[in-house]
Amino acid sequence: MQNIQEYIAQNKERFIDELFELLKIPSISADSAFSQDVINTAEAVRLSLMEAGCDIVEICETDGYPIVYGEKTIDKNLPTVLVYGHYDVQPPDPLDLWDSPPFEPTIKKIPQHPDGAIFARGACDDKGQFYMHVKAVEFMIKTNQLPCNVKFMIEGEEEVGSKSLSAFVADNQEKLANGIILISDTGMIANDVPSITTGLRGLSYVEVEVTGPNRDLHSGLYGGAVANPINVLTKMIASLHDENNHITIPGFYDKVEELTNEERVEMAKAPFNLEDYQKALEIESVYGEKGYTTNERNSIRPTLDVNGIWGGYIGEGAKTVIASKAYAKISMRLVPHQDWKEITRLFTEHFESITPKGVKVKVTPHHGGQGYVTPIDTVGYRAASKAYETAFGKKPIPQRSGGSIPIVSLFEKELGSKTILMGFGLDSDAIHSPNEHFGIWNYLKGIETIPYFYQYFTEMSS
C-alpha cells in the first residue's frame, strides 16, 4: 500500500480526535437509561462511514438497537470483505475505581504504552478497534487503492448478547454476502509479538435467584432457625468446583475436546512470562484447573465464574437482617463442541438438584453462543498473516483466545463465511474493567495493517 504511513502521519491528530468524539458517548446497551446515547452512537457511526467514502450507508432498525450498514462496491466480480464491529460498550461500574471519567477520554503514558494510551470505556472494546477499519477504508478510498469491495455491519447489542443480530443476518443474507468476514475485537500477544486469534470460547450466561422466607428477617430472632438464602447460595456456588477446580456439573465435560500433546507443545511456544503475568495483576499465584497451564486454562478449557453476587444489606453501617432473597450472575466459558444451550440446561438441572430444603431456586438464562476455531490454511488467514508480517516485520503467531464472540459461529452458519480475527489490543488494556485503554501506537498500527489484508486477500483470491 503506497503512502499508508505518510497518510497516517498527516492525519494522526484527526484520527484520535474523531475517536475521542465517539468515546464520549456513553453507549451502554445493558442499561436502558442510556438508550438514547446508544442510538446517538449509531448515528455517529453512520456519519463516519459516509465521510470515509461508502456509497451506501443505512441505519437498519431491529427489535433492539439499530445496526449500521455501509457498503463500497467497486466491481461485483471482485472479492468482498465484510467488516463486523460493535458500537455499544460495557457499563463502566465501579466508577470510583476509574482514575479519570470513563466517558471523558484522555491520553496517558504507561509502561505498556510508552507512546500513550487512550483511557475511556470502549477505547479497546470495541470502538477503537472497529474505527481502525473505518479509517483504513477511508485511506484506501481516498487514495484510490481499495482493491476489492467492502461492507460494514456495526451493531449496538454485542455486550448484551447480540439479541437482534441473528434475525438481521438471516433476513439479509444477500445484502451481507461476502468472501471473508473481518473482525477486530480481540488482542495480540504483545506489540512486538503480533498474533492472530484462531479460536474463541463459547458462552452460557445465567442468573440465579435463591428465595427463603417470605420477607427479610431479624437475624437475632430467626438466625439459626431458618435457611439464610445468602449462606445457601454461597455454599451452592462453592460446590460447583471440586478440590482440583474441576467443574462438578454432570455431563459438563462430555463434549470437551482434549488437545494432543503435540498441539499443547505448539501452544506453549507463544511467549509468556508467569512472573510478569502475576506482577501485572498484583497476585502472588495463579489459580485454576489442575493439570493445565495458565494459557491453557484461559483458552482451551471451559470455566465457570461468578460475575456478581448480592442480597441483604450492603449499605453503610449495620443492619442485622436475614435476606429473603439472594442472587448471582454466572458465566460459563465453553470450548468448541460444547453447545451453550445444552450447557445451560445441564447447569439448570444440576443447580436445582442441589437445592436444600427451606429455599427455592430459580435459574434465568440470559444469553450465550458457540465457540469457534478458524483454520490456518485458508486464503483469509494467509492474507492476514502476510499483512501482519508486512506491517510488523515478523510473522504473527496463531493463538486461541479465552474470550467469546458468539456471532462468529452464527456468521458461518448463516452466511457460509469464515472469519478472520485481527485484534490489536493487549491483555493489559483492561477491557470490561475500570481504566480501559487502547494504545495510540496500536490504534495507528491497526490502521496501517488492515489495508495490507485487503491487498493480499484480493491477490490470493484471484
C-alpha positions as CSV (number, residue, x, y, z in Angstrom):
1,M,0.0,0.0,0.0
2,Q,1.6,3.2,-1.1
3,N,1.9,6.1,1.4
4,I,-0.1,4.4,4.2
5,Q,2.4,5.5,6.8
6,E,2.5,9.0,5.4
7,Y,-1.3,9.3,5.3
8,I,-1.4,8.2,9.0
9,A,1.2,10.7,10.0
10,Q,-0.7,13.5,8.2
11,N,-4.0,12.6,9.8
12,K,-2.9,11.2,13.2
13,E,-4.5,14.0,15.3
14,R,-7.7,13.9,13.3
15,F,-7.9,10.1,13.7
16,I,-7.5,10.5,17.5
17,D,-9.9,13.4,17.8
18,E,-12.6,11.5,15.9
19,L,-12.2,8.5,18.1
20,F,-12.5,10.8,21.2
21,E,-15.8,12.1,20.0
22,L,-17.1,8.5,19.6
23,L,-15.8,7.6,23.0
24,K,-17.6,10.5,24.7
25,I,-21.0,9.0,24.0
26,P,-22.0,6.5,26.8
27,S,-23.5,3.8,24.5
28,I,-24.2,1.3,27.4
29,S,-26.6,-1.2,25.9
30,A,-27.2,-3.0,29.2
31,D,-28.8,0.0,30.8
32,S,-32.0,1.4,29.3
33,A,-31.2,4.8,30.9
34,F,-28.6,5.2,28.1
35,S,-30.8,4.1,25.2
36,Q,-30.8,7.5,23.5
37,D,-27.0,7.6,23.8
38,V,-26.8,4.2,22.1
39,I,-29.0,5.5,19.3
40,N,-26.9,8.6,19.0
41,T,-23.8,6.5,18.6
42,A,-25.3,4.6,15.8
43,E,-25.9,7.9,14.0
44,A,-22.3,8.9,14.7
45,V,-21.1,5.6,13.1
46,R,-23.3,6.2,10.1
47,L,-21.8,9.7,9.5
48,S,-18.2,8.2,9.9
49,L,-18.9,5.6,7.2
50,M,-20.3,8.3,4.8
51,E,-17.3,10.5,5.4
52,A,-15.0,7.5,4.8
53,G,-16.4,7.2,1.3
54,C,-19.0,4.4,1.5
55,D,-21.6,4.8,-1.3
56,I,-24.4,3.1,0.7
57,V,-24.9,3.8,4.4
58,E,-28.0,2.8,6.3
59,I,-29.3,2.6,9.9
60,C,-31.1,-0.7,9.9
61,E,-33.8,-0.9,12.6
62,T,-34.1,-4.1,14.7
63,D,-36.3,-5.2,17.6
64,G,-33.4,-3.8,19.8
65,Y,-30.7,-1.2,18.9
66,P,-30.0,-0.4,15.3
67,I,-27.3,-2.0,13.1
68,V,-25.3,0.4,10.9
69,Y,-24.7,-1.0,7.4
70,G,-22.2,0.5,4.9
71,E,-21.0,-0.5,1.5
72,K,-18.5,0.4,-1.1
73,T,-18.7,-1.7,-4.3
74,I,-16.0,-1.1,-7.0
75,D,-16.6,-4.2,-9.1
76,K,-19.0,-7.1,-8.4
77,N,-16.5,-9.5,-9.9
78,L,-14.0,-8.7,-7.2
79,P,-14.0,-10.3,-3.6
80,T,-16.0,-8.7,-0.8
81,V,-14.8,-8.1,2.7
82,L,-17.5,-7.8,5.4
83,V,-16.3,-5.8,8.5
84,Y,-18.1,-6.5,11.7
85,G,-17.8,-4.5,14.9
86,H,-19.9,-3.1,17.8
87,Y,-20.5,0.4,19.0
88,D,-22.1,-0.5,22.4
89,V,-19.9,-0.7,25.5
90,Q,-19.9,-2.3,28.9
91,P,-21.2,-0.4,31.9
92,P,-18.3,1.5,33.5
93,D,-19.0,0.4,37.1
94,P,-17.5,0.7,39.6
95,L,-17.0,4.3,38.8
96,D,-14.8,5.1,41.9
97,L,-12.1,2.8,40.5
98,W,-11.5,4.9,37.4
99,D,-8.6,7.3,37.5
100,S,-10.4,9.6,35.0
101,P,-14.1,9.7,34.0
102,P,-14.9,6.8,31.7
103,F,-16.6,8.9,29.0
104,E,-14.1,11.7,29.1
105,P,-11.3,10.2,27.0
106,T,-7.8,11.2,28.0
107,I,-4.3,10.2,26.9
108,K,-1.8,8.8,29.5
109,K,1.7,7.3,29.1
110,I,2.1,4.0,30.9
111,P,4.8,1.3,30.7
112,Q,2.8,-0.9,28.3
113,H,2.1,2.0,26.0
114,P,5.1,4.5,26.2
115,D,3.6,6.4,23.2
116,G,0.4,7.0,25.2
117,A,-2.9,5.2,25.6
118,I,-6.4,6.5,25.3
119,F,-8.3,5.8,28.5
120,A,-12.1,5.6,28.2
121,R,-14.8,3.0,28.2
122,G,-14.9,1.4,24.8
123,A,-11.4,2.5,23.8
124,C,-10.3,-1.0,23.0
125,D,-13.6,-2.9,23.2
126,D,-14.7,-2.1,20.5
127,K,-14.9,1.5,19.4
128,G,-11.2,2.0,18.9
129,Q,-10.8,-1.3,17.1
130,F,-13.7,-1.1,14.7
131,Y,-12.9,2.6,14.0
132,M,-9.4,1.4,12.7
133,H,-11.3,-0.3,9.9
134,V,-13.3,2.9,9.1
135,K,-10.1,4.9,8.8
136,A,-8.2,2.1,6.9
137,V,-11.0,2.0,4.3
138,E,-11.1,5.8,4.2
139,F,-7.4,5.7,3.2
140,M,-7.9,3.2,0.5
141,I,-10.9,5.0,-1.0
142,K,-9.3,8.5,-0.8
143,T,-6.1,7.3,-2.5
144,N,-7.9,5.0,-5.0
145,Q,-6.2,1.9,-3.6
146,L,-9.3,-0.1,-2.5
147,P,-8.6,-3.4,-4.3
148,C,-12.0,-5.1,-3.6
149,N,-15.4,-4.4,-2.3
150,V,-16.1,-3.7,1.4
151,K,-19.2,-3.9,3.6
152,F,-19.6,-2.8,7.2
153,M,-22.0,-4.2,9.8
154,I,-21.6,-2.4,13.1
155,E,-24.1,-3.4,15.8
156,G,-25.2,-2.0,19.2
157,E,-26.0,-5.1,21.2
158,E,-22.8,-7.2,21.4
159,E,-22.3,-6.5,25.1
160,V,-25.8,-7.9,25.8
161,G,-25.6,-11.0,23.6
162,S,-26.3,-9.6,20.1
163,K,-30.0,-10.3,20.6
164,S,-31.2,-8.8,17.3
165,L,-28.3,-9.8,15.1
166,S,-29.3,-13.4,14.3
167,A,-32.6,-12.3,12.8
168,F,-30.9,-9.5,10.9
169,V,-28.3,-11.8,9.4
170,A,-30.9,-14.4,8.5
171,D,-33.1,-11.8,6.8
172,N,-30.3,-10.1,4.9
173,Q,-28.1,-12.9,3.5
174,E,-27.9,-11.3,0.0
175,K,-27.1,-7.9,1.4
176,L,-24.3,-9.4,3.6
177,A,-22.9,-11.8,1.1
178,N,-19.1,-11.8,1.3
179,G,-15.9,-13.7,0.7
180,I,-14.5,-13.2,4.2
181,I,-15.5,-11.6,7.5
182,L,-13.0,-9.3,9.2
183,I,-13.3,-8.5,12.9
184,S,-11.1,-6.6,15.3
185,D,-12.5,-7.4,18.8
186,T,-9.6,-9.4,20.1
187,G,-6.0,-8.8,21.0
188,M,-2.4,-9.8,20.3
189,I,0.4,-11.2,22.5
190,A,2.5,-8.0,22.6
191,N,3.4,-5.0,20.5
192,D,6.5,-6.8,19.3
193,V,4.8,-10.2,19.1
194,P,1.9,-10.0,16.7
195,S,-0.7,-12.8,16.8
196,I,-3.9,-13.8,15.1
197,T,-6.7,-15.2,17.1
198,T,-7.7,-18.6,15.7
199,G,-10.1,-19.8,18.4
200,L,-12.8,-18.4,20.7
201,R,-14.6,-19.9,23.6
202,G,-18.4,-20.1,23.7
203,L,-20.5,-18.7,26.4
204,S,-23.5,-19.5,28.6
205,Y,-24.7,-16.7,30.9
206,V,-27.3,-17.2,33.6
207,E,-28.7,-15.5,36.7
208,V,-29.7,-17.5,39.8
209,E,-32.2,-16.5,42.5
210,V,-32.5,-18.2,45.9
211,T,-35.6,-17.4,47.9
212,G,-36.0,-18.3,51.6
213,P,-38.6,-16.7,54.0
214,N,-41.3,-14.5,52.6
215,R,-39.7,-11.4,54.0
216,D,-36.4,-10.1,55.4
217,L,-36.0,-11.4,59.0
218,H,-34.3,-10.2,62.2
219,S,-31.0,-12.1,62.4
220,G,-31.3,-12.4,66.2
221,L,-34.8,-13.7,66.3
222,Y,-34.6,-16.0,63.3
223,G,-30.9,-16.7,62.9
224,G,-30.1,-20.4,63.0
225,A,-33.8,-21.3,62.7
226,V,-34.4,-20.7,59.0
227,A,-32.3,-21.1,55.9
228,N,-30.3,-17.9,55.0
229,P,-30.5,-17.6,51.2
230,I,-27.1,-15.9,51.1
231,N,-25.4,-18.6,53.1
232,V,-27.2,-21.3,51.0
233,L,-26.3,-19.6,47.7
234,T,-22.6,-19.3,48.6
235,K,-22.5,-23.0,49.5
236,M,-24.2,-24.0,46.3
237,I,-21.8,-21.9,44.2
238,A,-18.8,-23.3,46.1
239,S,-19.9,-26.8,45.3
240,L,-19.7,-26.2,41.6
241,H,-15.9,-26.8,41.7
242,D,-14.1,-29.6,43.3
243,E,-10.7,-29.6,45.1
244,N,-8.9,-29.6,41.6
245,N,-11.1,-26.7,40.3
246,H,-12.8,-29.1,38.1
247,I,-16.5,-28.2,37.4
248,T,-18.8,-30.7,39.1
249,I,-21.9,-30.3,36.8
250,P,-22.7,-33.8,35.5
251,G,-22.1,-34.0,31.7
252,F,-20.3,-30.7,31.6
253,Y,-17.1,-32.1,30.0
254,D,-18.7,-34.7,27.8
255,K,-18.0,-32.9,24.6
256,V,-14.8,-31.1,25.6
257,E,-12.1,-31.7,23.1
258,E,-8.7,-32.7,24.6
259,L,-5.8,-31.3,22.6
260,T,-3.0,-33.6,21.8
261,N,0.4,-33.3,23.4
262,E,1.8,-32.0,20.1
263,E,-0.9,-29.3,20.0
264,R,-0.2,-28.3,23.6
265,V,3.5,-28.1,22.8
266,E,2.8,-25.8,19.9
267,M,0.7,-23.6,22.2
268,A,3.5,-23.4,24.7
269,K,5.8,-21.8,22.2
270,A,3.9,-18.5,22.5
271,P,5.9,-16.0,24.6
272,F,4.6,-16.0,28.2
273,N,6.2,-15.0,31.5
274,L,4.4,-16.2,34.5
275,E,6.2,-13.8,36.9
276,D,5.3,-10.8,34.7
277,Y,1.7,-12.0,34.4
278,Q,1.3,-12.2,38.2
279,K,3.0,-8.9,38.7
280,A,0.7,-7.1,36.3
281,L,-2.3,-8.4,38.2
282,E,-0.7,-7.9,41.6
283,I,-1.3,-11.6,42.6
284,E,1.0,-14.0,44.4
285,S,0.0,-17.0,42.4
286,V,-2.2,-18.2,39.6
287,Y,-5.3,-20.3,40.1
288,G,-7.2,-22.8,38.1
289,E,-7.9,-26.3,36.9
290,K,-5.3,-28.8,37.9
291,G,-3.1,-30.3,35.2
292,Y,-3.2,-27.3,32.8
293,T,-1.0,-24.2,32.3
294,T,-2.3,-20.6,32.6
295,N,-2.5,-20.2,28.9
296,E,-4.4,-23.4,28.5
297,R,-6.8,-22.6,31.3
298,N,-7.8,-19.3,29.8
299,S,-8.2,-20.6,26.2
300,I,-8.8,-24.3,25.6
301,R,-10.5,-25.2,28.9
302,P,-14.1,-24.4,29.9
303,T,-14.7,-22.3,33.0
304,L,-17.4,-21.3,35.4
305,D,-17.2,-17.9,37.2
306,V,-19.5,-15.8,39.4
307,N,-19.7,-12.3,37.8
308,G,-21.8,-10.7,40.5
309,I,-23.5,-11.7,43.8
310,W,-25.8,-9.8,46.0
311,G,-28.5,-9.8,48.6
312,G,-29.3,-8.4,52.0
313,Y,-28.0,-5.1,53.4
314,I,-24.9,-3.7,51.8
315,G,-25.3,0.0,52.8
316,E,-23.3,2.0,55.3
317,G,-23.3,0.8,58.8
318,A,-25.0,-2.3,60.1
319,K,-28.4,-3.9,59.6
320,T,-28.8,-7.3,61.2
321,V,-31.0,-9.0,58.7
322,I,-31.5,-12.4,57.1
323,A,-32.4,-11.5,53.5
324,S,-35.4,-13.1,51.8
325,K,-33.5,-13.4,48.6
326,A,-30.0,-13.8,47.2
327,Y,-28.8,-13.5,43.6
328,A,-25.8,-14.3,41.5
329,K,-24.8,-13.9,37.8
330,I,-22.7,-16.8,36.5
331,S,-20.9,-17.1,33.2
332,M,-19.5,-20.3,31.7
333,R,-16.9,-20.0,29.0
334,L,-17.1,-23.0,26.7
335,V,-14.8,-24.7,24.2
336,P,-15.7,-25.8,20.7
337,H,-18.2,-28.7,20.5
338,Q,-19.9,-27.7,23.8
339,D,-23.3,-26.4,22.9
340,W,-24.3,-23.4,25.0
341,K,-28.0,-24.3,25.2
342,E,-27.1,-27.8,26.4
343,I,-24.7,-26.5,29.0
344,T,-27.4,-24.0,30.2
345,R,-29.8,-26.9,30.6
346,L,-27.2,-29.0,32.4
347,F,-26.4,-26.1,34.8
348,T,-30.1,-25.5,35.5
349,E,-30.8,-29.2,36.2
350,H,-27.8,-29.5,38.5
351,F,-28.4,-26.3,40.4
352,E,-32.0,-27.2,41.0
353,S,-31.0,-30.7,42.1
354,I,-28.6,-29.4,44.8
355,T,-31.1,-27.0,46.3
356,P,-31.5,-27.7,50.0
357,K,-34.9,-27.8,51.7
358,G,-36.0,-24.4,53.1
359,V,-35.3,-22.4,49.9
360,K,-36.5,-22.2,46.3
361,V,-34.2,-21.7,43.3
362,K,-34.8,-20.0,40.0
363,V,-32.4,-20.1,37.1
364,T,-32.8,-17.5,34.4
365,P,-30.7,-17.9,31.2
366,H,-29.6,-14.6,29.7
367,H,-27.6,-15.3,26.5
368,G,-24.9,-17.4,25.0
369,G,-23.1,-18.6,21.9
370,Q,-21.0,-21.3,20.4
371,G,-17.2,-21.5,20.4
372,Y,-15.2,-21.2,17.2
373,V,-12.0,-22.4,15.7
374,T,-10.7,-21.0,12.4
375,P,-8.3,-23.0,10.2
376,I,-4.9,-21.5,9.4
377,D,-4.7,-22.9,5.9
378,T,-7.3,-20.6,4.3
379,V,-6.8,-17.7,2.0
380,G,-8.1,-15.3,4.6
381,Y,-5.7,-16.5,7.3
382,R,-2.7,-16.4,4.9
383,A,-3.6,-12.9,3.8
384,A,-3.9,-11.7,7.4
385,S,-0.6,-13.4,8.3
386,K,1.2,-11.6,5.4
387,A,-0.4,-8.3,6.3
388,Y,1.0,-8.5,9.9
389,E,4.3,-9.6,8.5
390,T,4.5,-6.6,6.2
391,A,3.4,-4.1,8.9
392,F,5.3,-5.6,11.9
393,G,8.3,-7.1,10.2
394,K,7.6,-10.5,11.6
395,K,5.2,-13.4,11.1
396,P,2.3,-13.5,13.6
397,I,1.6,-16.4,15.9
398,P,-1.7,-18.2,15.8
399,Q,-3.3,-18.0,19.2
400,R,-6.6,-19.2,20.8
401,S,-8.4,-16.7,22.9
402,G,-10.3,-17.1,26.1
403,G,-12.9,-14.6,25.1
404,S,-16.2,-15.1,23.3
405,I,-17.7,-13.6,20.2
406,P,-20.8,-15.7,19.8
407,I,-21.8,-14.3,16.5
408,V,-18.7,-15.7,14.7
409,S,-20.3,-19.2,14.6
410,L,-23.6,-17.6,13.6
411,F,-21.9,-15.9,10.6
412,E,-20.5,-19.2,9.3
413,K,-23.9,-20.9,9.7
414,E,-26.0,-18.2,8.1
415,L,-23.5,-16.7,5.6
416,G,-21.2,-19.6,4.9
417,S,-18.2,-17.3,5.6
418,K,-15.0,-17.8,7.5
419,T,-14.0,-15.1,10.0
420,I,-10.5,-13.6,10.4
421,L,-9.9,-12.1,13.9
422,M,-7.3,-9.3,13.6
423,G,-7.0,-7.8,17.0
424,F,-4.6,-5.1,18.1
425,G,-5.3,-4.7,21.8
426,L,-3.2,-6.1,24.7
427,D,-4.3,-8.2,27.6
428,S,-3.3,-5.3,29.9
429,D,-5.8,-2.9,28.2
430,A,-8.4,-3.6,31.0
431,I,-11.4,-4.2,28.7
432,H,-14.6,-4.7,30.8
433,S,-12.7,-3.1,33.7
434,P,-12.1,0.3,35.2
435,N,-9.5,2.3,33.3
436,E,-9.9,0.6,30.0
437,H,-7.5,1.9,27.5
438,F,-6.1,1.4,24.0
439,G,-2.6,2.3,22.9
440,I,-2.2,5.0,20.3
441,W,0.5,3.0,18.7
442,N,-1.8,0.0,18.5
443,Y,-4.7,2.1,17.1
444,L,-2.5,3.6,14.3
445,K,-0.7,0.3,13.7
446,G,-4.1,-1.3,13.1
447,I,-5.0,1.4,10.5
448,E,-1.6,0.6,8.8
449,T,-2.0,-3.2,8.8
450,I,-5.6,-3.6,7.7
451,P,-5.2,-2.2,4.1
452,Y,-2.5,-4.9,3.5
453,F,-5.1,-7.5,4.3
454,Y,-7.3,-6.2,1.6
455,Q,-4.4,-6.2,-0.9
456,Y,-3.3,-9.7,-0.1
457,F,-6.7,-11.2,0.2
458,T,-7.6,-9.8,-3.2
459,E,-4.4,-11.1,-4.8
460,M,-4.7,-14.5,-3.3
461,S,-8.4,-14.9,-4.2
462,S,-7.8,-14.3,-7.9
